[in-house]
Amino acid sequence: LKHFNRCINTRSVSYYRLLILNGHESHHSLDFKKYYQANKIITLYMPPYLSHLLQPLDVRCFSLLKKAYRQEIKYLI
């Protein structure tokens, strides 16, 4: 979150920024919430088990590329 804020803060100090997250429990802590509220960051949580609908390139196209990379790495190791 701090990395996101550092990278984006130089461009949009006075504007709200949108950060899209998965539903990992670490994103729901009180410290996390205080930080994003204090730094004008709006969080949007992706629902679980819907990545095939929300990220079709990652699931279909890039999954083949990821598989090929994994096989190549196994071969090289």
C-alpha positions in Angstrom: 0.0 0.0 0.0 2.8 2.4 0.8 4.6 1.5 -2.4 1.4 2.2 -4.4 1.0 5.5 -2.6 4.6 6.6 -3.3 4.3 5.7 -7.0 1.0 7.4 -7.5 1.3 10.3 -5.0 3.6 12.4 -7.3 1.0 12.6 -10.0 -2.2 13.1 -8.0 -1.6 14.5 -4.6 -5.0 16.3 -4.3 -7.1 13.6 -6.0 -8.5 10.3 -4.7 -6.9 7.2 -6.2 -8.5 3.8 -6.8 -6.7 0.6 -5.7 -8.2 -2.7 -6.7 -7.4 -5.6 -4.4 -8.2 -9.2 -3.8 -10.0 -10.1 -0.6 -6.9 -11.2 1.4 -7.4 -10.7 5.1 -4.3 -8.5 5.4 -6.2 -5.8 3.4 -8.9 -5.6 6.1 -6.7 -4.6 9.1 -7.3 -1.4 11.0 -3.9 0.0 10.2 -4.5 -0.6 6.5 -7.8 1.1 6.7 -6.4 4.1 8.5 -3.6 4.5 6.0 -5.8 4.4 2.9 -8.3 6.8 4.4 -5.6 9.3 5.4 -4.0 9.1 1.9 -7.1 9.5 -0.2 -7.0 6.0 -1.5 -10.3 4.3 -2.4 -10.2 0.5 -2.2 -12.3 -1.8 -4.3 -12.2 -5.5 -3.4 -12.6 -8.1 -6.1 -15.0 -10.9 -5.1 -13.5 -14.3 -4.6 -13.7 -17.1 -7.2 -14.5 -14.7 -10.1 -11.1 -14.2 -11.6 -12.1 -16.1 -14.7 -14.8 -13.4 -15.3 -12.9 -10.4 -14.1 -9.4 -11.3 -15.5 -10.1 -13.3 -18.7 -6.6 -12.6 -20.2 -4.9 -13.8 -17.1 -6.9 -17.0 -16.9 -7.0 -17.9 -20.6 -4.1 -16.3 -22.6 -1.5 -15.7 -20.0 -2.1 -19.1 -18.3 -0.6 -20.8 -21.4 2.4 -18.5 -21.2 2.8 -19.1 -17.5 2.7 -22.9 -18.1 5.4 -22.6 -20.8 7.6 -20.5 -18.5 7.2 -23.1 -15.7 8.2 -25.9 -18.0 11.2 -24.1 -19.3 12.4 -23.2 -15.8 12.0 -26.9 -14.7 14.0 -27.9 -17.8 16.8 -25.4 -17.1 17.0 -26.3 -13.4 
